[in-house]
Amino acid sequence: MYLEEGDVAEIGLSSHRIFDASGQAVERPVHVSTLSNESMELGEYRHYMQKEIFEQPQALADTLEAVCYSQSLVPGIFGAEAAAAFSQVDSILILACGTSHHAGLVARYWLEEIAGLPCSVEIASEYRYRVSVANPKTLVVTVSQSGETADTLAALNHARAQGHTHTLSICNVPESALVRLSKLRMLTRAGPEIGVASTKAFTTQLAALFLLTLVLAKQRGRLNEEEEQRHLHDLRHLPSAVQAVLKLEPDIARLAENFADKHHALFLGRGLHYPIALEGALKLKEISYIHAEAYPAGELKHGPLALVDQDMPVIAVAPNDALLEKLKSNLQEVRARGGELYVFADAGTRFHSGEGVHLMQMPEHAGYLSPILHTIPLQLLAYYVALQKGTDVDKPRNLAKSVTVE
Ligand code: G6P
């Protein structure tokens, strides 16, 4: 039974009662779950987080199913009214919390570059209390794995109260409050995520946001037939590309041993991969309790370089993209201060392991989809560091999976 806003349920061994917000006893319809027992069982894995990291190829394939089997992209995947709504939109506002906010930060790069739409991304708990200037032509996109985060729901209500009418939610729970509140929706099909630290929910959110970018770009005449087919081809290849990255697991497990006695870590990325550095740092702090922060590598010289010494591991996300040479010179600055580097580099980037440089070679460069691939080793790193530290991986202290209070 899905509770309505304000409902309270009393559950006994053989009975239940539900009261609505005014205290009246009510009945809510029963829905029979289609989830298989198997999807909730650990199977061969030690923790749900590990299982969920390894479920990502399937979760992505399921999320992308509708598009991967079709020959072209259609707005209908976001709802029947999407085509009409998208044609009126001139900008995007993404509202989310935590890991979902990081997915929004990646999407900003895609939406501006590919779809040519100005995009801002705000932390929902800030937006809901900020006096902002509403543009009725903005598409408000809320991103949430649970669809029940109190701040994200309040931010959406705040946006609506300010006059925003175009609303879209990207969510992993079909019946959630967020989905019910939004006009348009795209459901990620990651399946139940038990580990508090979000993994497969994040990468499927990225896949959904990339689809949104492509659909908007096409509708705005910024995607020709050849480009559309190329993107569709890359999306079809994504699950197997993720599978290839997962093979790094044993190497990352070994690398993680170096982190067991560390108290701080710095994650660096640039451009599209700066939010992935943020996500890597969040994963590490959530489950290993090592203080971690992320910086866009070009900002090093404006503060964080002062912290770098042999006790501060520096993790770099190094895709083979246009900013590679800039990143390399940023990393030289770290080495020059005695910082120990852990570089997750694409093929063709010509990084070499050596004194103070640990190289983790990624199989390929995935272009616009690269942030999805670069997320995987950082999830594994956090997981194996947490194992080293003996923390409760699936239920880190003080954190909750779904934050339904302010
Ligand atoms: C909690 C979870 C995070 C999640 C955040 C936002 O803090 O532990 O994993 O990213 O809430 O949740 P949402 O369900 O809105 O994505």
Boltz pocket constraint, residues with backbone or C-beta under 6 A from the ligand:
constraints:
  - pocket:
      binder: B
      contacts: [[A, 97], [A, 98], [A, 99], [A, 100], [A, 143], [A, 144], [A, 145], [A, 146], [A, 147], [A, 148], [A, 149], [A, 152], [A, 196], [A, 197], [A, 198], [A, 399], [A, 400], [A, 401], [A, 402], [A, 403]]
      max_distance: 6.0
